[in-house]
């Protein structure tokens, strides 16, 4: 029961944060979803990056294209088709993993997250579950695992809580 209450409270806090954030206004504006990039509108940039990523998924979604090619190809479409002015990554860890490693890679990545969520839920570890929720939502808007700080933070935090819970579980 505590886990459900924690999840609901986390969701409410995230929603309240969005209402007082300028990004919410960007999300609501129709010009955000134009096919021309406005470099002053972060949501519009991400929208164009997502469109570029989905275009690449149609061509390379089964086997992937490797991590080094992903950023270059997304940037080429972003600059050429949508009028961006610099290189960007996908700004979505799930899309990045899928583009780089294909269906097998994204399936393993989702299983890794699922395993940890299930472990936190079964052990009723509210802190671990809350950390996983924060990381999970962060992965939708940024490539956290492709940055040095992100990969260190996520790997150490998830490994620490995971091993603690597995040790107690056995």
C-alpha positions as CSV (number, residue, x, y, z in Angstrom):
1,X,0.0,0.0,0.0
2,X,2.9,2.4,0.8
3,X,4.4,1.7,-2.6
4,X,1.1,2.7,-4.4
5,X,0.9,5.9,-2.2
6,X,4.5,6.8,-3.0
7,X,3.9,6.3,-6.7
8,X,0.8,8.5,-6.7
9,X,2.6,11.2,-4.7
10,X,5.5,11.1,-7.1
11,X,3.2,11.5,-10.0
12,X,1.3,14.4,-8.4
13,X,4.6,16.2,-7.6
14,X,5.8,15.7,-11.2
15,X,2.5,17.1,-12.5
16,X,2.6,20.1,-10.2
17,X,6.2,20.8,-11.3
18,X,5.1,20.8,-15.0
19,X,2.3,23.4,-14.4
20,X,4.9,25.9,-13.1
21,X,7.4,25.3,-15.8
22,X,7.8,27.2,-19.0
23,X,8.1,23.9,-20.8
24,X,4.4,23.2,-20.3
25,X,3.7,26.4,-22.3
26,X,5.9,25.1,-25.0
27,X,4.1,21.8,-25.0
28,X,0.7,23.5,-25.4
29,X,1.7,25.9,-28.2
30,X,0.8,24.7,-31.7
31,X,4.0,26.2,-33.2
32,X,6.1,23.8,-31.2
33,X,5.0,21.0,-33.5
34,X,6.0,22.7,-36.8
35,X,8.6,21.1,-39.0
36,X,10.9,24.1,-38.8
37,X,13.2,24.2,-35.7
38,X,13.0,27.2,-33.4
39,X,16.3,27.2,-31.5
40,X,14.6,29.1,-28.6
41,X,12.0,26.4,-28.0
42,X,13.5,23.3,-26.4
43,X,10.4,21.3,-26.9
44,X,10.4,22.1,-30.6
45,X,14.0,20.9,-30.9
46,X,13.2,17.7,-29.1
47,X,10.2,17.2,-31.4
48,X,12.4,17.5,-34.5
49,X,14.9,15.1,-32.9
50,X,12.2,12.6,-32.2
51,X,10.9,12.8,-35.8
52,X,14.5,12.4,-37.0
53,X,15.0,9.3,-34.8
54,X,11.7,7.7,-35.9
55,X,12.7,8.2,-39.5
56,X,16.0,6.3,-38.8
57,X,14.1,3.6,-36.9
58,X,12.1,2.8,-40.0
59,X,15.4,2.0,-41.8
60,X,17.5,0.6,-39.0
61,X,15.1,-0.5,-36.2
62,X,15.7,-4.3,-36.5
63,X,19.5,-4.6,-36.3
64,X,20.5,-1.1,-35.2
65,X,23.3,1.1,-36.5
66,X,25.9,1.3,-33.7
67,X,26.3,4.0,-31.1
68,X,28.8,6.1,-33.1
69,X,26.6,6.3,-36.1
70,X,23.4,7.2,-34.2
71,X,24.3,10.7,-33.2
72,X,25.7,11.6,-36.7
73,X,22.7,10.2,-38.6
74,X,20.1,11.8,-36.3
75,X,22.0,15.1,-36.6
76,X,22.2,14.9,-40.4
77,X,18.4,14.5,-40.6
78,X,17.8,17.2,-38.0
79,X,20.0,19.7,-39.8
80,X,19.0,18.8,-43.3
81,X,15.3,18.3,-43.0
82,X,14.2,20.4,-40.1
83,X,16.7,23.3,-40.2
84,X,18.6,22.6,-37.0
85,X,21.9,24.5,-36.6
86,X,24.0,22.0,-34.6
87,X,24.5,18.3,-33.8
88,X,22.3,16.7,-31.2
89,X,21.7,13.2,-29.9
90,X,18.2,11.7,-29.8
91,X,17.4,13.2,-26.4
92,X,15.6,9.9,-25.5
93,X,17.6,7.0,-24.1
94,X,15.1,4.4,-25.3
95,X,15.3,5.7,-28.9
96,X,19.1,5.9,-28.7
97,X,19.5,2.3,-27.5
98,X,17.0,1.0,-30.1
99,X,18.7,2.9,-32.9
100,X,22.2,1.7,-31.8
101,X,21.5,-1.9,-30.9
102,X,18.2,-2.9,-32.6
103,X,15.3,-4.9,-31.2
104,X,17.5,-7.2,-29.2
105,X,19.3,-4.3,-27.4
106,X,16.1,-2.4,-26.6
107,X,14.5,-5.7,-25.3
108,X,17.5,-6.3,-23.0
109,X,17.5,-2.7,-21.8
110,X,13.7,-2.8,-21.0
111,X,14.2,-6.2,-19.3
112,X,17.0,-4.7,-17.1
113,X,14.7,-1.9,-16.0
114,X,11.8,-4.3,-15.5
115,X,13.9,-6.6,-13.4
116,X,14.9,-3.8,-11.1
117,X,11.3,-2.4,-10.8
118,X,10.1,-5.9,-10.0
119,X,12.8,-6.4,-7.4
120,X,12.0,-3.0,-5.7
121,X,8.3,-3.9,-5.8
122,X,8.7,-7.4,-4.3
123,X,11.1,-6.1,-1.6
124,X,8.8,-3.1,-0.9
125,X,11.8,-0.8,-1.1
126,X,10.2,2.6,-1.5
127,X,13.5,4.5,-1.9
128,X,14.7,2.1,-4.6
129,X,11.4,2.2,-6.4
130,X,11.3,6.1,-6.2
131,X,14.8,6.3,-7.6
132,X,13.9,4.0,-10.4
133,X,10.8,6.1,-11.3
134,X,12.9,9.3,-11.4
135,X,15.5,7.6,-13.6
136,X,12.9,6.0,-15.8
137,X,11.2,9.4,-16.6
138,X,14.6,11.0,-17.1
139,X,15.4,8.5,-19.7
140,X,12.5,9.8,-21.9
141,X,13.9,13.3,-22.2
142,X,17.7,12.8,-22.1
143,X,20.4,10.3,-23.0
144,X,21.5,9.8,-19.4
145,X,23.5,6.7,-20.0
146,X,25.6,8.3,-22.7
147,X,27.0,10.9,-20.4
148,X,29.8,10.2,-18.0
149,X,27.9,11.5,-14.9
150,X,24.7,9.7,-15.9
151,X,26.2,6.3,-16.5
152,X,28.2,6.5,-13.2
153,X,25.2,7.7,-11.2
154,X,22.7,5.2,-12.7
155,X,25.0,2.2,-12.6
156,X,26.2,2.8,-9.0
157,X,22.7,3.7,-7.6
158,X,20.9,0.8,-9.3
159,X,23.6,-1.7,-8.6
160,X,23.8,-0.6,-4.9
161,X,20.0,-0.9,-4.3
162,X,19.7,-4.0,-6.5
163,X,22.5,-5.9,-4.7
164,X,21.1,-4.9,-1.3
165,X,17.7,-6.2,-2.2
166,X,19.0,-9.3,-3.9
167,X,21.2,-10.1,-0.9
168,X,18.1,-9.8,1.4
169,X,16.0,-11.6,-1.1
170,X,18.1,-14.8,-1.1
